[in-house]
Amino acid sequence: LKSGSHANMFSIRVWLKKEGRFQISFVGTDGQPVTYGKGTDISLSNAHATAFNLTEGGEGFTVPAEGLYQIVVNKERKLCRVRMHLQRREVLLLA
């Protein structure tokens, strides 16, 4: 993940498929990975983004359609936002 404008904010753009799940991992104080998954939903006004509280050991995140997504994580507040940039059909139209 790339560091954002704040030390606790990280962002990555990644192509995701509808099938499958992903989790977020950080290095714990003991040097071992700590894996986070989907916690409770956070209400957003943006129809193209979803946000969640991160839950240690929680269920993996999924996306509604194949496409390019931006994943933004606030490590301190344990929040994750997933925003779609392009769907597969939009990429085919651009090609």
Residue pairs with C-beta under 8 A, 6 or more apart in sequence:
1 10
1 11
1 12
1 71
1 73
2 10
2 11
2 12
3 9
3 10
4 10
4 11
4 72
6 74
8 74
8 75
8 76
8 77
9 72
9 73
9 74
9 75
10 72
10 73
10 75
11 70
11 71
11 72
11 73
12 70
12 71
13 68
13 69
13 70
13 71
13 85
14 68
14 69
14 71
15 66
15 67
15 68
15 69
16 22
16 63
16 66
16 67
16 69
17 63
17 66
18 62
18 63
18 64
18 65
18 66
20 60
20 62
21 59
21 60
21 61
21 62
22 60
22 61
23 35
23 36
23 37
23 58
23 60
23 61
24 35
24 36
24 37
24 54
24 61
24 71
24 73
24 80
25 33
25 34
25 35
25 36
26 33
26 34
26 36
26 75
27 33
27 34
28 34
34 56
35 56
35 57
36 54
36 55
36 56
36 57
36 58
36 78
36 80
37 54
37 55
37 57
37 58
37 59
37 60
37 61
38 52
38 54
38 55
38 58
38 59
38 60
38 61
38 80
39 52
39 53
39 54
39 55
39 58
39 78
40 52
40 53
41 50
41 51
41 52
42 51
42 52
42 53
42 79
43 51
44 50
44 51
44 81
46 83
48 83
48 84
49 81
49 82
49 83
49 84
50 81
50 82
50 83
51 79
51 80
51 81
51 82
52 61
52 79
52 80
52 81
52 82
53 78
53 79
53 80
54 73
54 78
54 79
54 80
61 80
61 82
63 69
63 82
63 84
65 84
65 87
65 88
66 87
66 88
67 84
67 85
67 86
67 87
67 88
67 90
67 91
68 84
68 85
68 86
68 91
69 82
69 83
69 84
69 85
70 82
70 83
70 85
71 80
71 81
71 82
71 83
72 80
72 81
72 83
73 79
73 80
73 81
74 80
86 94
